[in-house]
Amino acid sequence: MPYGIVAYQEEDHDNLVDIWYDAVVHTHTFLAKMNIQFYHDMVKNGVLKISRDLGNRFYYL
């Protein structure tokens, strides 16, 4: 099975959020849980979708 980088797809959203969350919890131990939850809510509720709508460019909020 070949692997590669693909553009964001809506059907992958929940899995991508889970991967992001697990990575942050395990690598950003300097953040308070409330900070992680704040960003988790942002990511879960649309930051990836906004990126897609802007042509998959990276923007910092």
mmCIF file of the N, C-alpha and C atoms, coordinates in Angstrom:
data_MODEL
# 
_entry.id   MODEL 
# 
loop_
_atom_site.group_PDB 
_atom_site.id 
_atom_site.type_symbol 
_atom_site.label_atom_id 
_atom_site.label_alt_id 
_atom_site.label_comp_id 
_atom_site.label_asym_id 
_atom_site.label_entity_id 
_atom_site.label_seq_id 
_atom_site.pdbx_PDB_ins_code 
_atom_site.Cartn_x 
_atom_site.Cartn_y 
_atom_site.Cartn_z 
_atom_site.occupancy 
_atom_site.B_iso_or_equiv 
_atom_site.pdbx_formal_charge 
_atom_site.auth_seq_id 
_atom_site.auth_comp_id 
_atom_site.auth_asym_id 
_atom_site.auth_atom_id 
_atom_site.pdbx_PDB_model_num 
ATOM 1   N N  . MET A 1 1  ? 0.839   -1.175 0.000  1.00 0.00 ? 1  MET A N  1 
ATOM 2   C CA . MET A 1 1  ? 0.000   0.000  0.000  1.00 0.00 ? 1  MET A CA 1 
ATOM 3   C C  . MET A 1 1  ? 0.889   1.245  0.000  1.00 0.00 ? 1  MET A C  1 
ATOM 4   N N  . PRO A 1 2  ? 0.797   2.088  -1.012 1.00 0.00 ? 2  PRO A N  1 
ATOM 5   C CA . PRO A 1 2  ? 1.630   3.290  -1.065 1.00 0.00 ? 2  PRO A CA 1 
ATOM 6   C C  . PRO A 1 2  ? 1.125   4.350  -0.076 1.00 0.00 ? 2  PRO A C  1 
ATOM 7   N N  . TYR A 1 3  ? 2.064   5.085  0.476  1.00 0.00 ? 3  TYR A N  1 
ATOM 8   C CA . TYR A 1 3  ? 1.731   6.167  1.398  1.00 0.00 ? 3  TYR A CA 1 
ATOM 9   C C  . TYR A 1 3  ? 2.164   7.480  0.778  1.00 0.00 ? 3  TYR A C  1 
ATOM 10  N N  . GLY A 1 4  ? 1.513   8.537  1.153  1.00 0.00 ? 4  GLY A N  1 
ATOM 11  C CA . GLY A 1 4  ? 1.889   9.844  0.651  1.00 0.00 ? 4  GLY A CA 1 
ATOM 12  C C  . GLY A 1 4  ? 1.118   10.924 1.382  1.00 0.00 ? 4  GLY A C  1 
ATOM 13  N N  . ILE A 1 5  ? 1.414   12.132 1.059  1.00 0.00 ? 5  ILE A N  1 
ATOM 14  C CA . ILE A 1 5  ? 0.730   13.269 1.649  1.00 0.00 ? 5  ILE A CA 1 
ATOM 15  C C  . ILE A 1 5  ? -0.466  13.596 0.771  1.00 0.00 ? 5  ILE A C  1 
ATOM 16  N N  . VAL A 1 6  ? -1.600  13.722 1.399  1.00 0.00 ? 6  VAL A N  1 
ATOM 17  C CA . VAL A 1 6  ? -2.818  14.068 0.665  1.00 0.00 ? 6  VAL A CA 1 
ATOM 18  C C  . VAL A 1 6  ? -3.453  15.296 1.311  1.00 0.00 ? 6  VAL A C  1 
ATOM 19  N N  . ALA A 1 7  ? -4.245  16.005 0.550  1.00 0.00 ? 7  ALA A N  1 
ATOM 20  C CA . ALA A 1 7  ? -4.948  17.181 1.059  1.00 0.00 ? 7  ALA A CA 1 
ATOM 21  C C  . ALA A 1 7  ? -5.995  16.753 2.086  1.00 0.00 ? 7  ALA A C  1 
ATOM 22  N N  . TYR A 1 8  ? -6.341  17.685 2.943  1.00 0.00 ? 8  TYR A N  1 
ATOM 23  C CA . TYR A 1 8  ? -7.362  17.458 3.957  1.00 0.00 ? 8  TYR A CA 1 
ATOM 24  C C  . TYR A 1 8  ? -8.661  17.008 3.307  1.00 0.00 ? 8  TYR A C  1 
ATOM 25  N N  . GLN A 1 9  ? -9.277  15.992 3.916  1.00 0.00 ? 9  GLN A N  1 
ATOM 26  C CA . GLN A 1 9  ? -10.569 15.509 3.451  1.00 0.00 ? 9  GLN A CA 1 
ATOM 27  C C  . GLN A 1 9  ? -11.500 15.439 4.654  1.00 0.00 ? 9  GLN A C  1 
ATOM 28  N N  . GLU A 1 10 ? -12.710 15.926 4.475  1.00 0.00 ? 10 GLU A N  1 
ATOM 29  C CA . GLU A 1 10 ? -13.684 16.023 5.565  1.00 0.00 ? 10 GLU A CA 1 
ATOM 30  C C  . GLU A 1 10 ? -13.887 14.709 6.310  1.00 0.00 ? 10 GLU A C  1 
ATOM 31  N N  . GLU A 1 11 ? -13.913 13.614 5.604  1.00 0.00 ? 11 GLU A N  1 
ATOM 32  C CA . GLU A 1 11 ? -14.168 12.323 6.253  1.00 0.00 ? 11 GLU A CA 1 
ATOM 33  C C  . GLU A 1 11 ? -13.041 11.903 7.203  1.00 0.00 ? 11 GLU A C  1 
ATOM 34  N N  . ASP A 1 12 ? -11.895 12.532 7.096  1.00 0.00 ? 12 ASP A N  1 
ATOM 35  C CA . ASP A 1 12 ? -10.762 12.228 7.972  1.00 0.00 ? 12 ASP A CA 1 
ATOM 36  C C  . ASP A 1 12 ? -10.676 13.157 9.189  1.00 0.00 ? 12 ASP A C  1 
ATOM 37  N N  . HIS A 1 13 ? -11.567 14.110 9.274  1.00 0.00 ? 13 HIS A N  1 
ATOM 38  C CA . HIS A 1 13 ? -11.467 15.152 10.296 1.00 0.00 ? 13 HIS A CA 1 
ATOM 39  C C  . HIS A 1 13 ? -11.339 14.601 11.720 1.00 0.00 ? 13 HIS A C  1 
ATOM 40  N N  . ASP A 1 14 ? -12.250 13.744 12.131 1.00 0.00 ? 14 ASP A N  1 
ATOM 41  C CA . ASP A 1 14 ? -12.221 13.238 13.510 1.00 0.00 ? 14 ASP A CA 1 
ATOM 42  C C  . ASP A 1 14 ? -10.940 12.464 13.814 1.00 0.00 ? 14 ASP A C  1 
ATOM 43  N N  . ASN A 1 15 ? -10.481 11.669 12.873 1.00 0.00 ? 15 ASN A N  1 
ATOM 44  C CA . ASN A 1 15 ? -9.233  10.925 13.069 1.00 0.00 ? 15 ASN A CA 1 
ATOM 45  C C  . ASN A 1 15 ? -8.032  11.861 13.166 1.00 0.00 ? 15 ASN A C  1 
ATOM 46  N N  . LEU A 1 16 ? -8.006  12.899 12.344 1.00 0.00 ? 16 LEU A N  1 
ATOM 47  C CA . LEU A 1 16 ? -6.907  13.865 12.401 1.00 0.00 ? 16 LEU A CA 1 
ATOM 48  C C  . LEU A 1 16 ? -6.904  14.624 13.722 1.00 0.00 ? 16 LEU A C  1 
ATOM 49  N N  . VAL A 1 17 ? -8.077  14.969 14.219 1.00 0.00 ? 17 VAL A N  1 
ATOM 50  C CA . VAL A 1 17 ? -8.164  15.647 15.515 1.00 0.00 ? 17 VAL A CA 1 
ATOM 51  C C  . VAL A 1 17 ? -7.646  14.735 16.617 1.00 0.00 ? 17 VAL A C  1 
ATOM 52  N N  . ASP A 1 18 ? -8.018  13.470 16.576 1.00 0.00 ? 18 ASP A N  1 
ATOM 53  C CA . ASP A 1 18 ? -7.539  12.509 17.583 1.00 0.00 ? 18 ASP A CA 1 
ATOM 54  C C  . ASP A 1 18 ? -6.020  12.375 17.544 1.00 0.00 ? 18 ASP A C  1 
ATOM 55  N N  . ILE A 1 19 ? -5.455  12.294 16.351 1.00 0.00 ? 19 ILE A N  1 
ATOM 56  C CA . ILE A 1 19 ? -3.996  12.189 16.208 1.00 0.00 ? 19 ILE A CA 1 
ATOM 57  C C  . ILE A 1 19 ? -3.329  13.447 16.753 1.00 0.00 ? 19 ILE A C  1 
ATOM 58  N N  . TRP A 1 20 ? -3.858  14.607 16.391 1.00 0.00 ? 20 TRP A N  1 
ATOM 59  C CA . TRP A 1 20 ? -3.305  15.869 16.877 1.00 0.00 ? 20 TRP A CA 1 
ATOM 60  C C  . TRP A 1 20 ? -3.351  15.922 18.397 1.00 0.00 ? 20 TRP A C  1 
ATOM 61  N N  . TYR A 1 21 ? -4.498  15.589 18.972 1.00 0.00 ? 21 TYR A N  1 
ATOM 62  C CA . TYR A 1 21 ? -4.666  15.653 20.426 1.00 0.00 ? 21 TYR A CA 1 
ATOM 63  C C  . TYR A 1 21 ? -3.680  14.730 21.142 1.00 0.00 ? 21 TYR A C  1 
ATOM 64  N N  . ASP A 1 22 ? -3.583  13.493 20.695 1.00 0.00 ? 22 ASP A N  1 
ATOM 65  C CA . ASP A 1 22 ? -2.654  12.538 21.315 1.00 0.00 ? 22 ASP A CA 1 
ATOM 66  C C  . ASP A 1 22 ? -1.216  13.044 21.237 1.00 0.00 ? 22 ASP A C  1 
ATOM 67  N N  . ALA A 1 23 ? -0.839  13.612 20.106 1.00 0.00 ? 23 ALA A N  1 
ATOM 68  C CA . ALA A 1 23 ? 0.520   14.130 19.951 1.00 0.00 ? 23 ALA A CA 1 
ATOM 69  C C  . ALA A 1 23 ? 0.780   15.291 20.904 1.00 0.00 ? 23 ALA A C  1 
ATOM 70  N N  . VAL A 1 24 ? -0.175  16.200 21.013 1.00 0.00 ? 24 VAL A N  1 
ATOM 71  C CA . VAL A 1 24 ? 0.005   17.360 21.893 1.00 0.00 ? 24 VAL A CA 1 
ATOM 72  C C  . VAL A 1 24 ? 0.073   16.930 23.355 1.00 0.00 ? 24 VAL A C  1 
ATOM 73  N N  . VAL A 1 25 ? -0.810  16.055 23.778 1.00 0.00 ? 25 VAL A N  1 
ATOM 74  C CA . VAL A 1 25 ? -0.819  15.610 25.176 1.00 0.00 ? 25 VAL A CA 1 
ATOM 75  C C  . VAL A 1 25 ? 0.513   14.964 25.553 1.00 0.00 ? 25 VAL A C  1 
ATOM 76  N N  . HIS A 1 26 ? 1.100   14.223 24.629 1.00 0.00 ? 26 HIS A N  1 
ATOM 77  C CA . HIS A 1 26 ? 2.333   13.502 24.938 1.00 0.00 ? 26 HIS A CA 1 
ATOM 78  C C  . HIS A 1 26 ? 3.614   14.308 24.722 1.00 0.00 ? 26 HIS A C  1 
ATOM 79  N N  . THR A 1 27 ? 3.533   15.419 24.010 1.00 0.00 ? 27 THR A N  1 
ATOM 80  C CA . THR A 1 27 ? 4.758   16.176 23.721 1.00 0.00 ? 27 THR A CA 1 
ATOM 81  C C  . THR A 1 27 ? 4.772   17.585 24.303 1.00 0.00 ? 27 THR A C  1 
ATOM 82  N N  . HIS A 1 28 ? 3.624   18.100 24.681 1.00 0.00 ? 28 HIS A N  1 
ATOM 83  C CA . HIS A 1 28 ? 3.546   19.473 25.186 1.00 0.00 ? 28 HIS A CA 1 
ATOM 84  C C  . HIS A 1 28 ? 3.218   19.452 26.683 1.00 0.00 ? 28 HIS A C  1 
ATOM 85  N N  . THR A 1 29 ? 4.039   18.778 27.431 1.00 0.00 ? 29 THR A N  1 
ATOM 86  C CA . THR A 1 29 ? 3.800   18.611 28.864 1.00 0.00 ? 29 THR A CA 1 
ATOM 87  C C  . THR A 1 29 ? 3.916   19.925 29.629 1.00 0.00 ? 29 THR A C  1 
ATOM 88  N N  . PHE A 1 30 ? 4.450   20.953 29.008 1.00 0.00 ? 30 PHE A N  1 
ATOM 89  C CA . PHE A 1 30 ? 4.573   22.266 29.635 1.00 0.00 ? 30 PHE A CA 1 
ATOM 90  C C  . PHE A 1 30 ? 3.267   23.053 29.596 1.00 0.00 ? 30 PHE A C  1 
ATOM 91  N N  . LEU A 1 31 ? 2.271   22.584 28.843 1.00 0.00 ? 31 LEU A N  1 
ATOM 92  C CA . LEU A 1 31 ? 0.986   23.273 28.765 1.00 0.00 ? 31 LEU A CA 1 
ATOM 93  C C  . LEU A 1 31 ? 0.030   22.760 29.840 1.00 0.00 ? 31 LEU A C  1 
ATOM 94  N N  . ALA A 1 32 ? -0.770  23.662 30.375 1.00 0.00 ? 32 ALA A N  1 
ATOM 95  C CA . ALA A 1 32 ? -1.818  23.273 31.319 1.00 0.00 ? 32 ALA A CA 1 
ATOM 96  C C  . ALA A 1 32 ? -2.930  22.555 30.547 1.00 0.00 ? 32 ALA A C  1 
ATOM 97  N N  . LYS A 1 33 ? -3.634  21.677 31.239 1.00 0.00 ? 33 LYS A N  1 
ATOM 98  C CA . LYS A 1 33 ? -4.718  20.933 30.581 1.00 0.00 ? 33 LYS A CA 1 
ATOM 99  C C  . LYS A 1 33 ? -5.755  21.869 29.981 1.00 0.00 ? 33 LYS A C  1 
ATOM 100 N N  . MET A 1 34 ? -6.028  22.988 30.649 1.00 0.00 ? 34 MET A N  1 
ATOM 101 C CA . MET A 1 34 ? -7.032  23.922 30.119 1.00 0.00 ? 34 MET A CA 1 
ATOM 102 C C  . MET A 1 34 ? -6.558  24.563 28.814 1.00 0.00 ? 34 MET A C  1 
ATOM 103 N N  . ASN A 1 35 ? -5.242  24.761 28.658 1.00 0.00 ? 35 ASN A N  1 
ATOM 104 C CA . ASN A 1 35 ? -4.716  25.296 27.401 1.00 0.00 ? 35 ASN A CA 1 
ATOM 105 C C  . ASN A 1 35 ? -4.855  24.276 26.277 1.00 0.00 ? 35 ASN A C  1 
ATOM 106 N N  . ILE A 1 36 ? -4.545  23.025 26.582 1.00 0.00 ? 36 ILE A N  1 
ATOM 107 C CA . ILE A 1 36 ? -4.696  21.964 25.581 1.00 0.00 ? 36 ILE A CA 1 
ATOM 108 C C  . ILE A 1 36 ? -6.158  21.846 25.171 1.00 0.00 ? 36 ILE A C  1 
ATOM 109 N N  . GLN A 1 37 ? -7.060  21.923 26.138 1.00 0.00 ? 37 GLN A N  1 
ATOM 110 C CA . GLN A 1 37 ? -8.492  21.824 25.836 1.00 0.00 ? 37 GLN A CA 1 
ATOM 111 C C  . GLN A 1 37 ? -8.951  22.990 24.964 1.00 0.00 ? 37 GLN A C  1 
ATOM 112 N N  . PHE A 1 38 ? -8.429  24.181 25.230 1.00 0.00 ? 38 PHE A N  1 
ATOM 113 C CA . PHE A 1 38 ? -8.765  25.356 24.421 1.00 0.00 ? 38 PHE A CA 1 
ATOM 114 C C  . PHE A 1 38 ? -8.409  25.109 22.953 1.00 0.00 ? 38 PHE A C  1 
ATOM 115 N N  . TYR A 1 39 ? -7.188  24.671 22.703 1.00 0.00 ? 39 TYR A N  1 
ATOM 116 C CA . TYR A 1 39 ? -6.771  24.425 21.321 1.00 0.00 ? 39 TYR A CA 1 
ATOM 117 C C  . TYR A 1 39 ? -7.457  23.203 20.726 1.00 0.00 ? 39 TYR A C  1 
ATOM 118 N N  . HIS A 1 40 ? -7.739  22.205 21.550 1.00 0.00 ? 40 HIS A N  1 
ATOM 119 C CA . HIS A 1 40 ? -8.466  21.031 21.064 1.00 0.00 ? 40 HIS A CA 1 
ATOM 120 C C  . HIS A 1 40 ? -9.826  21.459 20.517 1.00 0.00 ? 40 HIS A C  1 
ATOM 121 N N  . ASP A 1 41 ? -10.518 22.329 21.246 1.00 0.00 ? 41 ASP A N  1 
ATOM 122 C CA . ASP A 1 41 ? -11.820 22.805 20.782 1.00 0.00 ? 41 ASP A CA 1 
ATOM 123 C C  . ASP A 1 41 ? -11.697 23.565 19.473 1.00 0.00 ? 41 ASP A C  1 
ATOM 124 N N  . MET A 1 42 ? -10.644 24.379 19.346 1.00 0.00 ? 42 MET A N  1 
ATOM 125 C CA . MET A 1 42 ? -10.441 25.119 18.094 1.00 0.00 ? 42 MET A CA 1 
ATOM 126 C C  . MET A 1 42 ? -10.209 24.162 16.924 1.00 0.00 ? 42 MET A C  1 
ATOM 127 N N  . VAL A 1 43 ? -9.347  23.192 17.137 1.00 0.00 ? 43 VAL A N  1 
ATOM 128 C CA . VAL A 1 43 ? -9.030  22.244 16.073 1.00 0.00 ? 43 VAL A CA 1 
ATOM 129 C C  . VAL A 1 43 ? -10.261 21.404 15.734 1.00 0.00 ? 43 VAL A C  1 
ATOM 130 N N  . LYS A 1 44 ? -10.939 20.934 16.746 1.00 0.00 ? 44 LYS A N  1 
ATOM 131 C CA . LYS A 1 44 ? -12.124 20.100 16.528 1.00 0.00 ? 44 LYS A CA 1 
ATOM 132 C C  . LYS A 1 44 ? -13.222 20.848 15.781 1.00 0.00 ? 44 LYS A C  1 
ATOM 133 N N  . ASN A 1 45 ? -13.340 22.139 16.054 1.00 0.00 ? 45 ASN A N  1 
ATOM 134 C CA . ASN A 1 45 ? -14.459 22.904 15.509 1.00 0.00 ? 45 ASN A CA 1 
ATOM 135 C C  . ASN A 1 45 ? -14.142 23.723 14.272 1.00 0.00 ? 45 ASN A C  1 
ATOM 136 N N  . GLY A 1 46 ? -12.982 23.493 13.657 1.00 0.00 ? 46 GLY A N  1 
ATOM 137 C CA . GLY A 1 46 ? -12.860 24.115 12.368 1.00 0.00 ? 46 GLY A CA 1 
ATOM 138 C C  . GLY A 1 46 ? -11.544 24.676 11.895 1.00 0.00 ? 46 GLY A C  1 
ATOM 139 N N  . VAL A 1 47 ? -10.497 24.694 12.690 1.00 0.00 ? 47 VAL A N  1 
ATOM 140 C CA . VAL A 1 47 ? -9.242  25.264 12.201 1.00 0.00 ? 47 VAL A CA 1 
ATOM 141 C C  . VAL A 1 47 ? -8.767  24.530 10.944 1.00 0.00 ? 47 VAL A C  1 
ATOM 142 N N  . LEU A 1 48 ? -8.900  23.210 10.918 1.00 0.00 ? 48 LEU A N  1 
ATOM 143 C CA . LEU A 1 48 ? -8.485  22.462 9.721  1.00 0.00 ? 48 LEU A CA 1 
ATOM 144 C C  . LEU A 1 48 ? -9.381  22.788 8.534  1.00 0.00 ? 48 LEU A C  1 
ATOM 145 N N  . LYS A 1 49 ? -10.658 22.999 8.791  1.00 0.00 ? 49 LYS A N  1 
ATOM 146 C CA . LYS A 1 49 ? -11.581 23.337 7.710  1.00 0.00 ? 49 LYS A CA 1 
ATOM 147 C C  . LYS A 1 49 ? -11.267 24.717 7.148  1.00 0.00 ? 49 LYS A C  1 
ATOM 148 N N  . ILE A 1 50 ? -10.913 25.664 8.021  1.00 0.00 ? 50 ILE A N  1 
ATOM 149 C CA . ILE A 1 50 ? -10.551 26.998 7.566  1.00 0.00 ? 50 ILE A CA 1 
ATOM 150 C C  . ILE A 1 50 ? -9.322  26.927 6.663  1.00 0.00 ? 50 ILE A C  1 
ATOM 151 N N  . SER A 1 51 ? -8.345  26.131 7.059  1.00 0.00 ? 51 SER A N  1 
ATOM 152 C CA . SER A 1 51 ? -7.136  25.964 6.259  1.00 0.00 ? 51 SER A CA 1 
ATOM 153 C C  . SER A 1 51 ? -7.483  25.440 4.870  1.00 0.00 ? 51 SER A C  1 
ATOM 154 N N  . ARG A 1 52 ? -8.363  24.468 4.814  1.00 0.00 ? 52 ARG A N  1 
ATOM 155 C CA . ARG A 1 52 ? -8.774  23.898 3.529  1.00 0.00 ? 52 ARG A CA 1 
ATOM 156 C C  . ARG A 1 52 ? -9.453  24.954 2.666  1.00 0.00 ? 52 ARG A C  1 
ATOM 157 N N  . ASP A 1 53 ? -10.335 25.742 3.277  1.00 0.00 ? 53 ASP A N  1 
ATOM 158 C CA . ASP A 1 53 ? -11.073 26.750 2.531  1.00 0.00 ? 53 ASP A CA 1 
ATOM 159 C C  . ASP A 1 53 ? -10.160 27.853 2.003  1.00 0.00 ? 53 ASP A C  1 
ATOM 160 N N  . LEU A 1 54 ? -9.024  28.044 2.638  1.00 0.00 ? 54 LEU A N  1 
ATOM 161 C CA . LEU A 1 54 ? -8.076  29.058 2.196  1.00 0.00 ? 54 LEU A CA 1 
ATOM 162 C C  . LEU A 1 54 ? -7.041  28.487 1.230  1.00 0.00 ? 54 LEU A C  1 
ATOM 163 N N  . GLY A 1 55 ? -7.279  27.328 0.713  1.00 0.00 ? 55 GLY A N  1 
ATOM 164 C CA . GLY A 1 55 ? -6.400  26.741 -0.287 1.00 0.00 ? 55 GLY A CA 1 
ATOM 165 C C  . GLY A 1 55 ? -5.251  25.961 0.300  1.00 0.00 ? 55 GLY A C  1 
ATOM 166 N N  . ASN A 1 56 ? -5.450  25.369 1.492  1.00 0.00 ? 56 ASN A N  1 
ATOM 167 C CA . ASN A 1 56 ? -4.435  24.555 2.158  1.00 0.00 ? 56 ASN A CA 1 
ATOM 168 C C  . ASN A 1 56 ? -3.153  25.323 2.434  1.00 0.00 ? 56 ASN A C  1 
ATOM 169 N N  . ARG A 1 57 ? -3.256  26.617 2.590  1.00 0.00 ? 57 ARG A N  1 
ATOM 170 C CA . ARG A 1 57 ? -2.119  27.408 3.032  1.00 0.00 ? 57 ARG A CA 1 
ATOM 171 C C  . ARG A 1 57 ? -2.099  27.375 4.543  1.00 0.00 ? 57 ARG A C  1 
ATOM 172 N N  . PHE A 1 58 ? -0.972  27.576 5.130  1.00 0.00 ? 58 PHE A N  1 
ATOM 173 C CA . PHE A 1 58 ? -0.865  27.575 6.584  1.00 0.00 ? 58 PHE A CA 1 
ATOM 174 C C  . PHE A 1 58 ? -0.972  29.007 7.097  1.00 0.00 ? 58 PHE A C  1 
ATOM 175 N N  . TYR A 1 59 ? -1.872  29.193 8.021  1.00 0.00 ? 59 TYR A N  1 
ATOM 176 C CA . TYR A 1 59 ? -2.071  30.493 8.654  1.00 0.00 ? 59 TYR A CA 1 
ATOM 177 C C  . TYR A 1 59 ? -1.990  30.309 10.145 1.00 0.00 ? 59 TYR A C  1 
ATOM 178 N N  . TYR A 1 60 ? -1.392  31.252 10.805 1.00 0.00 ? 60 TYR A N  1 
ATOM 179 C CA . TYR A 1 60 ? -1.289  31.213 12.253 1.00 0.00 ? 60 TYR A CA 1 
ATOM 180 C C  . TYR A 1 60 ? -2.361  32.095 12.828 1.00 0.00 ? 60 TYR A C  1 
ATOM 181 N N  . LEU A 1 61 ? -3.114  31.564 13.785 1.00 0.00 ? 61 LEU A N  1 
ATOM 182 C CA . LEU A 1 61 ? -4.183  32.330 14.424 1.00 0.00 ? 61 LEU A CA 1 
ATOM 183 C C  . LEU A 1 61 ? -3.702  32.943 15.698 1.00 0.00 ? 61 LEU A C  1 
# 
